[in-house]
Amino acid sequence: MAGRLSFDGGADAYDRLVGRWSRLWVPSLVRAAALRPGDRVLDVAAGTGAATLAALQAVGRTGRVDAADISLPMLRVARAATACARMAAADAQALPYRDGVFDAGLCQLGLMFFPDLGQGLAEIHRVLRPGGRFAACVWAQAERVPFFGGLAEALSRQRPEQRAVFGLQFSLGEPDRLASALASAGFRDVRVARESRPVVFASFAEYIEPVAAGAGRLGHGYRELDDTGRAAADEHLRRLFAPFTRADGVIHTVAEMVVASAHT
Ligand SMILES: C[S@@+](CC[C@H](N)C(=O)[O-])C[C@H]1O[C@@H](n2cnc3c(N)ncnc32)[C@H](O)[C@@H]1O
């Protein structure tokens, strides 16, 4: 169970499947948190550190960035790119920081994995100073993220009993849901916006390589299938990608995230 629910196993492949695309929304996240030179910033569920790195650049030498994630292997990948950040292996639902010490918080693609979202948001709220800024982004609904939602559907067809686990990625994809979770945790001035980016793969082989290497939770699910299950999942994905595939085999899709900003 732990392996299926964690990002530990696929940390090295994560950026090749998800991180290379999710980093396209990082500038929006940094803008939504209005990061400034000198800020002390917390990146929650920092993973391989794409938002941590952008925060380091935004706050400059007078600022400070802390990165927290429950997965040590993910933080090890982050460490290579973000040597100046302080890292903590920590559950977002019990953050190891004093009250009100951060000017701003970020969380990219993390909120949907907290077993108790209210508790995680309350913790983030607690460690931000009064008037502090928080920005988060999550995948939109699965059908708006074909390269990833399609994979969740392909896996769910093979392992129906795990549909809820595979679908967790998209569980906050309805903007009102994210907005009301933030408001319930005490955040003010909550704003949410849908933002799309192009997601392009040179070939199906390029797409499936990090999946087969076990990237993230969905890659882990793919690796757990037997040969017949993997062939069926590939077939589902090839059919899904057919309308997006040009004559040269390049797959041109679009993916959407919901970007939220709020104040304490
Ligand atoms: C999809 S990755 C996102 C990583 C990074 N923020 C990014 O955008 O590339 C989700 C991250 O959330 C972390 N995570 C999941 N549950 C967590 C929790 N309860 N507390 C802290 N981190 C958690 C995972 O270990 C993983 O690194």
The ligand as an SDF file (V2000), in Angstrom:
LIG
                    3D

 27 29  0  0  0  0  0  0  0  0999 V2000
    2.7390   15.5270   -8.0730 C   0  0  0  0  0  0  0  0  0  0  0  0
    4.0580   15.7670   -6.9530 S   0  0  0  0  0  0  0  0  0  0  0  0
    4.3230   17.5100   -7.0720 C   0  0  0  0  0  0  0  0  0  0  0  0
    5.7380   17.8820   -6.7750 C   0  0  0  0  0  0  0  0  0  0  0  0
    6.1200   19.3330   -7.0930 C   0  0  0  0  0  0  0  0  0  0  0  0
    5.4210   20.2820   -6.2410 N   0  0  0  0  0  0  0  0  0  0  0  0
    5.8620   19.6330   -8.5430 C   0  0  0  0  0  0  0  0  0  0  0  0
    4.9530   20.3990   -8.8420 O   0  0  0  0  0  0  0  0  0  0  0  0
    6.5740   19.0750   -9.3920 O   0  0  0  0  0  0  0  0  0  0  0  0
    3.2370   15.6140   -5.3970 C   0  0  0  0  0  0  0  0  0  0  0  0
    4.1820   15.7160   -4.2080 C   0  0  0  0  0  0  0  0  0  0  0  0
    3.4000   15.7690   -3.0280 O   0  0  0  0  0  0  0  0  0  0  0  0
    4.1010   15.0680   -2.0150 C   0  0  0  0  0  0  0  0  0  0  0  0
    3.1430   14.7450   -0.9460 N   0  0  0  0  0  0  0  0  0  0  0  0
    2.0990   13.9030   -1.0130 C   0  0  0  0  0  0  0  0  0  0  0  0
    1.4560   13.8730    0.1680 N   0  0  0  0  0  0  0  0  0  0  0  0
    2.1130   14.7280    0.9970 C   0  0  0  0  0  0  0  0  0  0  0  0
    1.9260   15.1190    2.3570 C   0  0  0  0  0  0  0  0  0  0  0  0
    0.9310   14.6390    3.0990 N   0  0  0  0  0  0  0  0  0  0  0  0
    2.8020   16.0140    2.8720 N   0  0  0  0  0  0  0  0  0  0  0  0
    3.8250   16.5000    2.1440 C   0  0  0  0  0  0  0  0  0  0  0  0
    4.0490   16.1520    0.8490 N   0  0  0  0  0  0  0  0  0  0  0  0
    3.2010   15.2840    0.2860 C   0  0  0  0  0  0  0  0  0  0  0  0
    4.6630   13.8700   -2.7410 C   0  0  0  0  0  0  0  0  0  0  0  0
    5.6990   13.2230   -2.0340 O   0  0  0  0  0  0  0  0  0  0  0  0
    5.1150   14.5100   -4.0520 C   0  0  0  0  0  0  0  0  0  0  0  0
    6.4530   14.9230   -3.9930 O   0  0  0  0  0  0  0  0  0  0  0  0
  1  2  1  0
  2  3  1  0
  2 10  1  0
  3  4  1  0
  4  5  1  0
  5  6  1  0
  5  7  1  0
  7  8  2  0
  7  9  1  0
 10 11  1  0
 11 12  1  0
 11 26  1  0
 12 13  1  0
 13 14  1  0
 13 24  1  0
 14 15  1  0
 14 23  1  0
 15 16  2  0
 16 17  1  0
 17 18  1  0
 17 23  2  0
 18 19  1  0
 18 20  2  0
 20 21  1  0
 21 22  2  0
 22 23  1  0
 24 25  1  0
 24 26  1  0
 26 27  1  0
M  CHG  2   2   1   9  -1
M  END
$$$$
